[in-house]
Amino acid sequence: AHAALDTGIATIVRVPTAQWGMASRALDGGASGILLPHVDTVDDARAAVHHLRFPPVGHRATLGGMPQYDYTHVSQKKVAAEVNASTLIAVMIESPLGVTNAEAIAATPGIDVLFVGINDLAAEMEVESIDDPKVIEAMNTVAAAAKRQGKYSGVGGISNEDSMRRYINMGMRFMHLGNDFGFMISAAKERAARIRGGS
């Protein structure tokens, strides 16, 4: 997170469900945002804001020095205003209940992004494919709810480019398009195929 701050990269940390101590520690260490799994209700969303934003928005404790300010002393009022404004809170919609409550979750002050964990959502909907029409309809519901509330939406758990484009065209902008393991394995396979093909 410190290296990212110095290079203008936003570090977003996914934490386990309702692990507020871990989430606030990541923010104290310089993370730019938190991705929270299994947010199903407005109460879940409000709890996130309560724990992860400084007063008067939430109740996160203020530190004496923060990496965003190179650990120099900054007034609490300045920290609260600036760090609240620059901290992203993305909540994961991963159940039919979360989809049903998407509008109210998006309307919660302090929530920035509704992010659909599409594989978990499909599993909880008891369908076999993330391309099932019911899943696509749920994705549209979440995207539309976020847009109406002036918030962003996004999706993770897909690798097919046509599916990615479907959700980008739906208005989703917070896209998880892969991870370090997948990128490294893909590059290694490509390199191995080139070498074997040239022998």
Buried (B, 14 or more C-beta within 10 A) or exposed (E): BEEBBEEEEEBBBBBEEBBBEEBBEBBBEBBBBBBBBBBBBBEBBBBBBBBBBBEEBBEBEBBEEBBBBEEEEBEEEEBBBBBBEEBBBBBBBBBBBBBBBBBEBBBBEBBBBBBBBBBBBBBBBEBEEBBBEBBBEBBBBBBBBBBEBEBBBBBBBBEEEEBBEBBEEBBBEBBBEEEEEEEEEEEEEEEEEEEEEEE
